[in-house]
């Protein structure tokens, strides 16, 4: 599912656009696993960790274009 989203986002960013910065977003997901999860918060924590890993991989790939004040 995420690979498809990545492809659609790449397609979008290849279109002619008045914007100079490509669209991007971070994503992460996790599935409840009763063998390791005793609370729903553990699932959310894994999904959050995946999202931050995706964000870090993005910035390694394209460089850090975030504004620093």
mmCIF file as Biopython writes it, N, C-alpha, C and O atoms, coordinates in Angstrom:
data_model
#
loop_
_atom_site.group_PDB
_atom_site.id
_atom_site.type_symbol
_atom_site.label_atom_id
_atom_site.label_alt_id
_atom_site.label_comp_id
_atom_site.label_asym_id
_atom_site.label_entity_id
_atom_site.label_seq_id
_atom_site.pdbx_PDB_ins_code
_atom_site.Cartn_x
_atom_site.Cartn_y
_atom_site.Cartn_z
_atom_site.occupancy
_atom_site.B_iso_or_equiv
_atom_site.auth_seq_id
_atom_site.auth_asym_id
_atom_site.pdbx_PDB_model_num
ATOM 1   N N  . UNK A ? 1  ? 0.826  -1.173  0.000   1.0 0.0 1  A 1 
ATOM 2   C CA . UNK A ? 1  ? 0.000  0.000   0.000   1.0 0.0 1  A 1 
ATOM 3   C C  . UNK A ? 1  ? 0.883  1.254   0.000   1.0 0.0 1  A 1 
ATOM 4   O O  . UNK A ? 1  ? 0.637  2.188   -0.763  1.0 0.0 1  A 1 
ATOM 5   N N  . UNK A ? 2  ? 1.901  1.272   0.850   1.0 0.0 2  A 1 
ATOM 6   C CA . UNK A ? 2  ? 2.764  2.450   0.910   1.0 0.0 2  A 1 
ATOM 7   C C  . UNK A ? 2  ? 3.550  2.634   -0.379  1.0 0.0 2  A 1 
ATOM 8   O O  . UNK A ? 2  ? 3.806  3.766   -0.790  1.0 0.0 2  A 1 
ATOM 9   N N  . UNK A ? 3  ? 3.934  1.542   -1.018  1.0 0.0 3  A 1 
ATOM 10  C CA . UNK A ? 3  ? 4.655  1.658   -2.300  1.0 0.0 3  A 1 
ATOM 11  C C  . UNK A ? 3  ? 3.762  2.342   -3.332  1.0 0.0 3  A 1 
ATOM 12  O O  . UNK A ? 3  ? 4.241  3.160   -4.118  1.0 0.0 3  A 1 
ATOM 13  N N  . UNK A ? 4  ? 2.487  2.019   -3.338  1.0 0.0 4  A 1 
ATOM 14  C CA . UNK A ? 4  ? 1.550  2.648   -4.276  1.0 0.0 4  A 1 
ATOM 15  C C  . UNK A ? 4  ? 1.403  4.139   -3.972  1.0 0.0 4  A 1 
ATOM 16  O O  . UNK A ? 4  ? 1.377  4.959   -4.890  1.0 0.0 4  A 1 
ATOM 17  N N  . UNK A ? 5  ? 1.308  4.485   -2.711  1.0 0.0 5  A 1 
ATOM 18  C CA . UNK A ? 5  ? 1.217  5.890   -2.320  1.0 0.0 5  A 1 
ATOM 19  C C  . UNK A ? 5  ? 2.486  6.628   -2.755  1.0 0.0 5  A 1 
ATOM 20  O O  . UNK A ? 5  ? 2.410  7.742   -3.274  1.0 0.0 5  A 1 
ATOM 21  N N  . UNK A ? 6  ? 3.647  6.009   -2.544  1.0 0.0 6  A 1 
ATOM 22  C CA . UNK A ? 6  ? 4.908  6.629   -2.973  1.0 0.0 6  A 1 
ATOM 23  C C  . UNK A ? 6  ? 4.916  6.868   -4.473  1.0 0.0 6  A 1 
ATOM 24  O O  . UNK A ? 6  ? 5.375  7.913   -4.933  1.0 0.0 6  A 1 
ATOM 25  N N  . UNK A ? 7  ? 4.411  5.904   -5.243  1.0 0.0 7  A 1 
ATOM 26  C CA . UNK A ? 7  ? 4.381  6.051   -6.694  1.0 0.0 7  A 1 
ATOM 27  C C  . UNK A ? 7  ? 3.440  7.182   -7.124  1.0 0.0 7  A 1 
ATOM 28  O O  . UNK A ? 7  ? 3.783  7.976   -8.000  1.0 0.0 7  A 1 
ATOM 29  N N  . UNK A ? 8  ? 2.282  7.252   -6.519  1.0 0.0 8  A 1 
ATOM 30  C CA . UNK A ? 8  ? 1.333  8.318   -6.839  1.0 0.0 8  A 1 
ATOM 31  C C  . UNK A ? 8  ? 1.912  9.690   -6.482  1.0 0.0 8  A 1 
ATOM 32  O O  . UNK A ? 8  ? 1.728  10.657  -7.222  1.0 0.0 8  A 1 
ATOM 33  N N  . UNK A ? 9  ? 2.604  9.768   -5.355  1.0 0.0 9  A 1 
ATOM 34  C CA . UNK A ? 9  ? 3.227  11.024  -4.951  1.0 0.0 9  A 1 
ATOM 35  C C  . UNK A ? 9  ? 4.325  11.415  -5.935  1.0 0.0 9  A 1 
ATOM 36  O O  . UNK A ? 9  ? 4.431  12.583  -6.309  1.0 0.0 9  A 1 
ATOM 37  N N  . UNK A ? 10 ? 5.140  10.457  -6.355  1.0 0.0 10 A 1 
ATOM 38  C CA . UNK A ? 10 ? 6.189  10.742  -7.338  1.0 0.0 10 A 1 
ATOM 39  C C  . UNK A ? 10 ? 5.574  11.214  -8.653  1.0 0.0 10 A 1 
ATOM 40  O O  . UNK A ? 10 ? 6.076  12.152  -9.272  1.0 0.0 10 A 1 
ATOM 41  N N  . UNK A ? 11 ? 4.490  10.568  -9.080  1.0 0.0 11 A 1 
ATOM 42  C CA . UNK A ? 11 ? 3.795  10.985  -10.299 1.0 0.0 11 A 1 
ATOM 43  C C  . UNK A ? 11 ? 3.283  12.416  -10.164 1.0 0.0 11 A 1 
ATOM 44  O O  . UNK A ? 11 ? 3.421  13.221  -11.086 1.0 0.0 11 A 1 
ATOM 45  N N  . UNK A ? 12 ? 2.704  12.723  -9.038  1.0 0.0 12 A 1 
ATOM 46  C CA . UNK A ? 12 ? 2.180  14.071  -8.783  1.0 0.0 12 A 1 
ATOM 47  C C  . UNK A ? 12 ? 3.302  15.105  -8.880  1.0 0.0 12 A 1 
ATOM 48  O O  . UNK A ? 12 ? 3.140  16.156  -9.500  1.0 0.0 12 A 1 
ATOM 49  N N  . UNK A ? 13 ? 4.432  14.794  -8.264  1.0 0.0 13 A 1 
ATOM 50  C CA . UNK A ? 13 ? 5.547  15.747  -8.241  1.0 0.0 13 A 1 
ATOM 51  C C  . UNK A ? 13 ? 6.208  15.920  -9.606  1.0 0.0 13 A 1 
ATOM 52  O O  . UNK A ? 13 ? 6.925  16.898  -9.817  1.0 0.0 13 A 1 
ATOM 53  N N  . UNK A ? 14 ? 5.986  15.002  -10.529 1.0 0.0 14 A 1 
ATOM 54  C CA . UNK A ? 14 ? 6.540  15.144  -11.879 1.0 0.0 14 A 1 
ATOM 55  C C  . UNK A ? 14 ? 5.663  16.034  -12.765 1.0 0.0 14 A 1 
ATOM 56  O O  . UNK A ? 14 ? 6.105  16.466  -13.830 1.0 0.0 14 A 1 
ATOM 57  N N  . UNK A ? 15 ? 4.452  16.307  -12.348 1.0 0.0 15 A 1 
ATOM 58  C CA . UNK A ? 15 ? 3.551  17.154  -13.128 1.0 0.0 15 A 1 
ATOM 59  C C  . UNK A ? 15 ? 4.042  18.598  -13.116 1.0 0.0 15 A 1 
ATOM 60  O O  . UNK A ? 15 ? 4.741  19.025  -12.197 1.0 0.0 15 A 1 
ATOM 61  N N  . UNK A ? 16 ? 3.663  19.335  -14.151 1.0 0.0 16 A 1 
ATOM 62  C CA . UNK A ? 16 ? 3.934  20.776  -14.138 1.0 0.0 16 A 1 
ATOM 63  C C  . UNK A ? 16 ? 3.172  21.388  -12.979 1.0 0.0 16 A 1 
ATOM 64  O O  . UNK A ? 16 ? 2.000  21.084  -12.757 1.0 0.0 16 A 1 
ATOM 65  N N  . UNK A ? 17 ? 3.850  22.251  -12.246 1.0 0.0 17 A 1 
ATOM 66  C CA . UNK A ? 17 ? 3.240  22.832  -11.064 1.0 0.0 17 A 1 
ATOM 67  C C  . UNK A ? 17 ? 3.826  24.218  -10.822 1.0 0.0 17 A 1 
ATOM 68  O O  . UNK A ? 17 ? 4.999  24.456  -11.111 1.0 0.0 17 A 1 
ATOM 69  N N  . UNK A ? 18 ? 3.024  25.125  -10.298 1.0 0.0 18 A 1 
ATOM 70  C CA . UNK A ? 18 ? 3.564  26.442  -9.951  1.0 0.0 18 A 1 
ATOM 71  C C  . UNK A ? 18 ? 4.404  26.403  -8.670  1.0 0.0 18 A 1 
ATOM 72  O O  . UNK A ? 18 ? 5.048  27.392  -8.321  1.0 0.0 18 A 1 
ATOM 73  N N  . UNK A ? 19 ? 4.398  25.269  -7.973  1.0 0.0 19 A 1 
ATOM 74  C CA . UNK A ? 19 ? 5.122  25.155  -6.713  1.0 0.0 19 A 1 
ATOM 75  C C  . UNK A ? 19 ? 6.556  24.702  -6.962  1.0 0.0 19 A 1 
ATOM 76  O O  . UNK A ? 19 ? 6.806  23.857  -7.821  1.0 0.0 19 A 1 
ATOM 77  N N  . UNK A ? 20 ? 7.490  25.264  -6.210  1.0 0.0 20 A 1 
ATOM 78  C CA . UNK A ? 20 ? 8.897  24.933  -6.405  1.0 0.0 20 A 1 
ATOM 79  C C  . UNK A ? 20 ? 9.374  23.799  -5.499  1.0 0.0 20 A 1 
ATOM 80  O O  . UNK A ? 20 ? 10.416 23.198  -5.757  1.0 0.0 20 A 1 
ATOM 81  N N  . UNK A ? 21 ? 8.634  23.508  -4.461  1.0 0.0 21 A 1 
ATOM 82  C CA . UNK A ? 21 ? 9.009  22.434  -3.532  1.0 0.0 21 A 1 
ATOM 83  C C  . UNK A ? 21 ? 8.059  21.259  -3.759  1.0 0.0 21 A 1 
ATOM 84  O O  . UNK A ? 21 ? 6.842  21.442  -3.757  1.0 0.0 21 A 1 
ATOM 85  N N  . UNK A ? 22 ? 8.600  20.060  -3.953  1.0 0.0 22 A 1 
ATOM 86  C CA . UNK A ? 22 ? 7.721  18.910  -4.181  1.0 0.0 22 A 1 
ATOM 87  C C  . UNK A ? 22 ? 6.914  18.556  -2.933  1.0 0.0 22 A 1 
ATOM 88  O O  . UNK A ? 22 ? 7.349  18.771  -1.802  1.0 0.0 22 A 1 
ATOM 89  N N  . UNK A ? 23 ? 5.742  18.015  -3.176  1.0 0.0 23 A 1 
ATOM 90  C CA . UNK A ? 23 ? 4.879  17.554  -2.098  1.0 0.0 23 A 1 
ATOM 91  C C  . UNK A ? 23 ? 5.488  16.307  -1.477  1.0 0.0 23 A 1 
ATOM 92  O O  . UNK A ? 23 ? 6.010  15.444  -2.183  1.0 0.0 23 A 1 
ATOM 93  N N  . UNK A ? 24 ? 5.421  16.219  -0.176  1.0 0.0 24 A 1 
ATOM 94  C CA . UNK A ? 24 ? 5.921  15.034  0.520   1.0 0.0 24 A 1 
ATOM 95  C C  . UNK A ? 24 ? 5.195  14.859  1.835   1.0 0.0 24 A 1 
ATOM 96  O O  . UNK A ? 24 ? 4.687  15.824  2.407   1.0 0.0 24 A 1 
ATOM 97  N N  . UNK A ? 25 ? 5.145  13.648  2.308   1.0 0.0 25 A 1 
ATOM 98  C CA . UNK A ? 25 ? 4.601  13.370  3.626   1.0 0.0 25 A 1 
ATOM 99  C C  . UNK A ? 25 ? 5.203  12.077  4.135   1.0 0.0 25 A 1 
ATOM 100 O O  . UNK A ? 25 ? 5.677  11.248  3.358   1.0 0.0 25 A 1 
ATOM 101 N N  . UNK A ? 26 ? 5.179  11.915  5.442   1.0 0.0 26 A 1 
ATOM 102 C CA . UNK A ? 26 ? 5.734  10.724  6.075   1.0 0.0 26 A 1 
ATOM 103 C C  . UNK A ? 26 ? 4.595  9.800   6.461   1.0 0.0 26 A 1 
ATOM 104 O O  . UNK A ? 26 ? 3.489  10.241  6.772   1.0 0.0 26 A 1 
ATOM 105 N N  . UNK A ? 27 ? 4.889  8.515   6.435   1.0 0.0 27 A 1 
ATOM 106 C CA . UNK A ? 27 ? 3.857  7.535   6.743   1.0 0.0 27 A 1 
ATOM 107 C C  . UNK A ? 27 ? 4.452  6.388   7.538   1.0 0.0 27 A 1 
ATOM 108 O O  . UNK A ? 27 ? 5.646  6.102   7.449   1.0 0.0 27 A 1 
ATOM 109 N N  . UNK A ? 28 ? 3.622  5.754   8.296   1.0 0.0 28 A 1 
ATOM 110 C CA . UNK A ? 28 ? 4.034  4.588   9.064   1.0 0.0 28 A 1 
ATOM 111 C C  . UNK A ? 28 ? 2.812  3.793   9.439   1.0 0.0 28 A 1 
ATOM 112 O O  . UNK A ? 28 ? 1.713  4.338   9.542   1.0 0.0 28 A 1 
ATOM 113 N N  . UNK A ? 29 ? 2.994  2.535   9.641   1.0 0.0 29 A 1 
ATOM 114 C CA . UNK A ? 29 ? 1.859  1.687   9.987   1.0 0.0 29 A 1 
ATOM 115 C C  . UNK A ? 29 ? 2.300  0.531   10.862  1.0 0.0 29 A 1 
ATOM 116 O O  . UNK A ? 29 ? 3.469  0.143   10.863  1.0 0.0 29 A 1 
ATOM 117 N N  . UNK A ? 30 ? 1.366  -0.005  11.596  1.0 0.0 30 A 1 
ATOM 118 C CA . UNK A ? 30 ? 1.615  -1.163  12.437  1.0 0.0 30 A 1 
ATOM 119 C C  . UNK A ? 30 ? 0.300  -1.916  12.595  1.0 0.0 30 A 1 
ATOM 120 O O  . UNK A ? 30 ? -0.781 -1.337  12.494  1.0 0.0 30 A 1 
ATOM 121 N N  . UNK A ? 31 ? 0.413  -3.195  12.839  1.0 0.0 31 A 1 
ATOM 122 C CA . UNK A ? 31 ? -0.752 -4.052  13.025  1.0 0.0 31 A 1 
ATOM 123 C C  . UNK A ? 31 ? -0.680 -4.654  14.422  1.0 0.0 31 A 1 
ATOM 124 O O  . UNK A ? 31 ? 0.390  -5.053  14.881  1.0 0.0 31 A 1 
ATOM 125 N N  . UNK A ? 32 ? -1.810 -4.715  15.084  1.0 0.0 32 A 1 
ATOM 126 C CA . UNK A ? 32 ? -1.876 -5.313  16.407  1.0 0.0 32 A 1 
ATOM 127 C C  . UNK A ? 32 ? -1.407 -6.759  16.342  1.0 0.0 32 A 1 
ATOM 128 O O  . UNK A ? 32 ? -1.865 -7.539  15.507  1.0 0.0 32 A 1 
ATOM 129 N N  . UNK A ? 33 ? -0.493 -7.100  17.228  1.0 0.0 33 A 1 
ATOM 130 C CA . UNK A ? 33 ? 0.023  -8.468  17.323  1.0 0.0 33 A 1 
ATOM 131 C C  . UNK A ? 33 ? -0.110 -8.908  18.776  1.0 0.0 33 A 1 
ATOM 132 O O  . UNK A ? 33 ? 0.636  -8.431  19.631  1.0 0.0 33 A 1 
ATOM 133 N N  . UNK A ? 34 ? -1.048 -9.809  19.072  1.0 0.0 34 A 1 
ATOM 134 C CA . UNK A ? 34 ? -1.274 -10.190 20.465  1.0 0.0 34 A 1 
ATOM 135 C C  . UNK A ? 34 ? -0.058 -10.843 21.116  1.0 0.0 34 A 1 
ATOM 136 O O  . UNK A ? 34 ? 0.016  -10.918 22.343  1.0 0.0 34 A 1 
ATOM 137 N N  . UNK A ? 35 ? 0.888  -11.313 20.319  1.0 0.0 35 A 1 
ATOM 138 C CA . UNK A ? 35 ? 2.095  -11.919 20.894  1.0 0.0 35 A 1 
ATOM 139 C C  . UNK A ? 35 ? 3.015  -10.869 21.516  1.0 0.0 35 A 1 
ATOM 140 O O  . UNK A ? 35 ? 3.784  -11.185 22.424  1.0 0.0 35 A 1 
ATOM 141 N N  . UNK A ? 36 ? 2.946  -9.615  21.036  1.0 0.0 36 A 1 
ATOM 142 C CA . UNK A ? 36 ? 3.829  -8.572  21.574  1.0 0.0 36 A 1 
ATOM 143 C C  . UNK A ? 36 ? 3.086  -7.359  22.104  1.0 0.0 36 A 1 
ATOM 144 O O  . UNK A ? 36 ? 3.676  -6.535  22.803  1.0 0.0 36 A 1 
ATOM 145 N N  . UNK A ? 37 ? 1.814  -7.234  21.790  1.0 0.0 37 A 1 
ATOM 146 C CA . UNK A ? 37 ? 1.044  -6.058  22.200  1.0 0.0 37 A 1 
ATOM 147 C C  . UNK A ? 37 ? 0.081  -6.403  23.324  1.0 0.0 37 A 1 
ATOM 148 O O  . UNK A ? 37 ? -0.770 -7.282  23.191  1.0 0.0 37 A 1 
ATOM 149 N N  . UNK A ? 38 ? 0.233  -5.691  24.432  1.0 0.0 38 A 1 
ATOM 150 C CA . UNK A ? 38 ? -0.749 -5.846  25.504  1.0 0.0 38 A 1 
ATOM 151 C C  . UNK A ? 38 ? -1.671 -4.632  25.579  1.0 0.0 38 A 1 
ATOM 152 O O  . UNK A ? 38 ? -2.708 -4.672  26.241  1.0 0.0 38 A 1 
ATOM 153 N N  . UNK A ? 39 ? -1.282 -3.539  24.887  1.0 0.0 39 A 1 
ATOM 154 C CA . UNK A ? 39 ? -2.074 -2.322  24.858  1.0 0.0 39 A 1 
ATOM 155 C C  . UNK A ? 39 ? -2.056 -1.738  23.449  1.0 0.0 39 A 1 
ATOM 156 O O  . UNK A ? 39 ? -1.088 -1.908  22.708  1.0 0.0 39 A 1 
ATOM 157 N N  . UNK A ? 40 ? -3.117 -1.060  23.096  1.0 0.0 40 A 1 
ATOM 158 C CA . UNK A ? 40 ? -3.178 -0.435  21.770  1.0 0.0 40 A 1 
ATOM 159 C C  . UNK A ? 40 ? -2.087 0.603   21.585  1.0 0.0 40 A 1 
ATOM 160 O O  . UNK A ? 40 ? -1.634 0.840   20.464  1.0 0.0 40 A 1 
ATOM 161 N N  . UNK A ? 41 ? -1.659 1.228   22.683  1.0 0.0 41 A 1 
ATOM 162 C CA . UNK A ? 41 ? -0.611 2.251   22.591  1.0 0.0 41 A 1 
ATOM 163 C C  . UNK A ? 41 ? 0.694  1.699   22.003  1.0 0.0 41 A 1 
ATOM 164 O O  . UNK A ? 41 ? 1.445  2.434   21.362  1.0 0.0 41 A 1 
ATOM 165 N N  . UNK A ? 42 ? 0.958  0.425   22.217  1.0 0.0 42 A 1 
ATOM 166 C CA . UNK A ? 42 ? 2.168  -0.186  21.665  1.0 0.0 42 A 1 
ATOM 167 C C  . UNK A ? 42 ? 2.102  -0.214  20.136  1.0 0.0 42 A 1 
ATOM 168 O O  . UNK A ? 42 ? 3.113  -0.014  19.462  1.0 0.0 42 A 1 
ATOM 169 N N  . UNK A ? 43 ? 0.921  -0.460  19.602  1.0 0.0 43 A 1 
ATOM 170 C CA . UNK A ? 43 ? 0.738  -0.465  18.144  1.0 0.0 43 A 1 
ATOM 171 C C  . UNK A ? 43 ? 0.953  0.945   17.606  1.0 0.0 43 A 1 
ATOM 172 O O  . UNK A ? 43 ? 1.646  1.128   16.606  1.0 0.0 43 A 1 
ATOM 173 N N  . UNK A ? 44 ? 0.366  1.938   18.260  1.0 0.0 44 A 1 
ATOM 174 C CA . UNK A ? 44 ? 0.533  3.323   17.828  1.0 0.0 44 A 1 
ATOM 175 C C  . UNK A ? 44 ? 1.997  3.750   17.913  1.0 0.0 44 A 1 
ATOM 176 O O  . UNK A ? 44 ? 2.486  4.483   17.053  1.0 0.0 44 A 1 
ATOM 177 N N  . UNK A ? 45 ? 2.686  3.294   18.943  1.0 0.0 45 A 1 
ATOM 178 C CA . UNK A ? 45 ? 4.106  3.641   19.101  1.0 0.0 45 A 1 
ATOM 179 C C  . UNK A ? 45 ? 4.923  3.067   17.945  1.0 0.0 45 A 1 
ATOM 180 O O  . UNK A ? 45 ? 5.788  3.757   17.406  1.0 0.0 45 A 1 
ATOM 181 N N  . UNK A ? 46 ? 4.668  1.826   17.558  1.0 0.0 46 A 1 
ATOM 182 C CA . UNK A ? 46 ? 5.385  1.239   16.420  1.0 0.0 46 A 1 
ATOM 183 C C  . UNK A ? 46 ? 5.076  1.987   15.127  1.0 0.0 46 A 1 
ATOM 184 O O  . UNK A ? 46 ? 5.975  2.236   14.325  1.0 0.0 46 A 1 
ATOM 185 N N  . UNK A ? 47 ? 3.820  2.342   14.923  1.0 0.0 47 A 1 
ATOM 186 C CA . UNK A ? 47 ? 3.448  3.100   13.724  1.0 0.0 47 A 1 
ATOM 187 C C  . UNK A ? 47 ? 4.145  4.459   13.723  1.0 0.0 47 A 1 
ATOM 188 O O  . UNK A ? 47 ? 4.620  4.908   12.680  1.0 0.0 47 A 1 
ATOM 189 N N  . UNK A ? 48 ? 4.209  5.106   14.861  1.0 0.0 48 A 1 
ATOM 190 C CA . UNK A ? 48 ? 4.881  6.396   14.978  1.0 0.0 48 A 1 
ATOM 191 C C  . UNK A ? 48 ? 6.375  6.252   14.683  1.0 0.0 48 A 1 
ATOM 192 O O  . UNK A ? 48 ? 6.959  7.091   13.997  1.0 0.0 48 A 1 
ATOM 193 N N  . UNK A ? 49 ? 6.984  5.199   15.196  1.0 0.0 49 A 1 
ATOM 194 C CA . UNK A ? 49 ? 8.401  4.950   14.924  1.0 0.0 49 A 1 
ATOM 195 C C  . UNK A ? 49 ? 8.639  4.722   13.430  1.0 0.0 49 A 1 
ATOM 196 O O  . UNK A ? 49 ? 9.638  5.187   12.883  1.0 0.0 49 A 1 
ATOM 197 N N  . UNK A ? 50 ? 7.730  4.012   12.774  1.0 0.0 50 A 1 
ATOM 198 C CA . UNK A ? 50 ? 7.840  3.792   11.333  1.0 0.0 50 A 1 
ATOM 199 C C  . UNK A ? 50 ? 7.716  5.104   10.564  1.0 0.0 50 A 1 
ATOM 200 O O  . UNK A ? 50 ? 8.411  5.320   9.571   1.0 0.0 50 A 1 
ATOM 201 N N  . UNK A ? 51 ? 6.825  5.977   11.030  1.0 0.0 51 A 1 
ATOM 202 C CA . UNK A ? 51 ? 6.651  7.267   10.369  1.0 0.0 51 A 1 
ATOM 203 C C  . UNK A ? 51 ? 7.927  8.099   10.462  1.0 0.0 51 A 1 
ATOM 204 O O  . UNK A ? 51 ? 8.346  8.707   9.477   1.0 0.0 51 A 1 
ATOM 205 N N  . UNK A ? 52 ? 8.542  8.128   11.643  1.0 0.0 52 A 1 
ATOM 206 C CA . UNK A ? 52 ? 9.779  8.895   11.800  1.0 0.0 52 A 1 
ATOM 207 C C  . UNK A ? 52 ? 10.936 8.271   11.024  1.0 0.0 52 A 1 
ATOM 208 O O  . UNK A ? 52 ? 11.806 8.994   10.540  1.0 0.0 52 A 1 
ATOM 209 N N  . UNK A ? 53 ? 10.963 6.953   10.896  1.0 0.0 53 A 1 
ATOM 210 C CA . UNK A ? 53 ? 11.983 6.296   10.076  1.0 0.0 53 A 1 
ATOM 211 C C  . UNK A ? 53 ? 11.785 6.659   8.607   1.0 0.0 53 A 1 
ATOM 212 O O  . UNK A ? 53 ? 12.758 6.885   7.888   1.0 0.0 53 A 1 
ATOM 213 N N  . UNK A ? 54 ? 10.533 6.716   8.160   1.0 0.0 54 A 1 
ATOM 214 C CA . UNK A ? 54 ? 10.232 7.105   6.785   1.0 0.0 54 A 1 
ATOM 215 C C  . UNK A ? 54 ? 10.662 8.550   6.545   1.0 0.0 54 A 1 
ATOM 216 O O  . UNK A ? 54 ? 11.228 8.868   5.499   1.0 0.0 54 A 1 
ATOM 217 N N  . UNK A ? 55 ? 10.396 9.415   7.505   1.0 0.0 55 A 1 
ATOM 218 C CA . UNK A ? 55 ? 10.786 10.823  7.394   1.0 0.0 55 A 1 
ATOM 219 C C  . UNK A ? 55 ? 12.309 10.953  7.308   1.0 0.0 55 A 1 
ATOM 220 O O  . UNK A ? 55 ? 12.818 11.708  6.481   1.0 0.0 55 A 1 
ATOM 221 N N  . UNK A ? 56 ? 13.029 10.230  8.146   1.0 0.0 56 A 1 
ATOM 222 C CA . UNK A ? 56 ? 14.494 10.290  8.128   1.0 0.0 56 A 1 
ATOM 223 C C  . UNK A ? 56 ? 15.031 9.783   6.790   1.0 0.0 56 A 1 
ATOM 224 O O  . UNK A ? 56 ? 15.974 10.359  6.247   1.0 0.0 56 A 1 
ATOM 225 N N  . UNK A ? 57 ? 14.448 8.724   6.259   1.0 0.0 57 A 1 
ATOM 226 C CA . UNK A ? 57 ? 14.895 8.189   4.966   1.0 0.0 57 A 1 
ATOM 227 C C  . UNK A ? 57 ? 14.647 9.211   3.860   1.0 0.0 57 A 1 
ATOM 228 O O  . UNK A ? 57 ? 15.472 9.356   2.958   1.0 0.0 57 A 1 
ATOM 229 N N  . UNK A ? 58 ? 13.540 9.907   3.919   1.0 0.0 58 A 1 
ATOM 230 C CA . UNK A ? 58 ? 13.236 10.940  2.932   1.0 0.0 58 A 1 
ATOM 231 C C  . UNK A ? 58 ? 14.303 12.027  2.951   1.0 0.0 58 A 1 
ATOM 232 O O  . UNK A ? 58 ? 14.825 12.407  1.903   1.0 0.0 58 A 1 
ATOM 233 N N  . UNK A ? 59 ? 14.627 12.528  4.141   1.0 0.0 59 A 1 
ATOM 234 C CA . UNK A ? 59 ? 15.611 13.610  4.234   1.0 0.0 59 A 1 
ATOM 235 C C  . UNK A ? 59 ? 17.012 13.136  3.855   1.0 0.0 59 A 1 
ATOM 236 O O  . UNK A ? 59 ? 17.805 13.930  3.348   1.0 0.0 59 A 1 
ATOM 237 N N  . UNK A ? 60 ? 17.336 11.871  4.086   1.0 0.0 60 A 1 
ATOM 238 C CA . UNK A ? 60 ? 18.623 11.352  3.610   1.0 0.0 60 A 1 
ATOM 239 C C  . UNK A ? 60 ? 18.651 11.318  2.090   1.0 0.0 60 A 1 
ATOM 240 O O  . UNK A ? 60 ? 19.690 11.560  1.475   1.0 0.0 60 A 1 
ATOM 241 N N  . UNK A ? 61 ? 17.510 11.018  1.492   1.0 0.0 61 A 1 
ATOM 242 C CA . UNK A ? 61 ? 17.419 10.884  0.036   1.0 0.0 61 A 1 
ATOM 243 C C  . UNK A ? 61 ? 17.437 12.236  -0.666  1.0 0.0 61 A 1 
ATOM 244 O O  . UNK A ? 61 ? 18.124 12.385  -1.677  1.0 0.0 61 A 1 
ATOM 245 N N  . UNK A ? 62 ? 16.707 13.220  -0.166  1.0 0.0 62 A 1 
ATOM 246 C CA . UNK A ? 62 ? 16.559 14.487  -0.884  1.0 0.0 62 A 1 
ATOM 247 C C  . UNK A ? 62 ? 17.271 15.656  -0.219  1.0 0.0 62 A 1 
ATOM 248 O O  . UNK A ? 62 ? 17.330 16.745  -0.788  1.0 0.0 62 A 1 
ATOM 249 N N  . UNK A ? 63 ? 17.800 15.452  0.949   1.0 0.0 63 A 1 
ATOM 250 C CA . UNK A ? 63 ? 18.416 16.552  1.680   1.0 0.0 63 A 1 
ATOM 251 C C  . UNK A ? 63 ? 17.393 17.232  2.561   1.0 0.0 63 A 1 
ATOM 252 O O  . UNK A ? 63 ? 16.187 17.139  2.336   1.0 0.0 63 A 1 
ATOM 253 N N  . UNK A ? 64 ? 17.891 17.903  3.547   1.0 0.0 64 A 1 
ATOM 254 C CA . UNK A ? 64 ? 17.020 18.566  4.521   1.0 0.0 64 A 1 
ATOM 255 C C  . UNK A ? 64 ? 16.703 19.971  4.037   1.0 0.0 64 A 1 
ATOM 256 O O  . UNK A ? 64 ? 17.541 20.870  4.114   1.0 0.0 64 A 1 
ATOM 257 N N  . UNK A ? 65 ? 15.478 20.155  3.534   1.0 0.0 65 A 1 
ATOM 258 C CA . UNK A ? 65 ? 15.056 21.466  3.028   1.0 0.0 65 A 1 
ATOM 259 C C  . UNK A ? 65 ? 14.142 22.182  4.006   1.0 0.0 65 A 1 
ATOM 260 O O  . UNK A ? 65 ? 13.526 23.192  3.666   1.0 0.0 65 A 1 
ATOM 261 N N  . UNK A ? 66 ? 14.056 21.657  5.218   1.0 0.0 66 A 1 
ATOM 262 C CA . UNK A ? 66 ? 13.212 22.327  6.208   1.0 0.0 66 A 1 
ATOM 263 C C  . UNK A ? 66 ? 13.819 23.664  6.601   1.0 0.0 66 A 1 
ATOM 264 O O  . UNK A ? 66 ? 15.033 23.857  6.547   1.0 0.0 66 A 1 
ATOM 265 N N  . UNK A ? 67 ? 12.960 24.565  6.992   1.0 0.0 67 A 1 
ATOM 266 C CA . UNK A ? 67 ? 13.424 25.879  7.446   1.0 0.0 67 A 1 
ATOM 267 C C  . UNK A ? 67 ? 13.911 25.738  8.876   1.0 0.0 67 A 1 
ATOM 268 O O  . UNK A ? 67 ? 13.294 25.059  9.698   1.0 0.0 67 A 1 
ATOM 269 N N  . UNK A ? 68 ? 15.020 26.387  9.154   1.0 0.0 68 A 1 
ATOM 270 C CA . UNK A ? 68 ? 15.558 26.404  10.519  1.0 0.0 68 A 1 
ATOM 271 C C  . UNK A ? 68 ? 15.598 27.856  10.983  1.0 0.0 68 A 1 
ATOM 272 O O  . UNK A ? 68 ? 16.291 28.690  10.401  1.0 0.0 68 A 1 
ATOM 273 N N  . UNK A ? 69 ? 14.854 28.138  12.024  1.0 0.0 69 A 1 
ATOM 274 C CA . UNK A ? 69 ? 14.787 29.518  12.538  1.0 0.0 69 A 1 
ATOM 275 C C  . UNK A ? 69 ? 15.648 29.658  13.773  1.0 0.0 69 A 1 
ATOM 276 O O  . UNK A ? 69 ? 15.724 30.741  14.352  1.0 0.0 69 A 1 
#
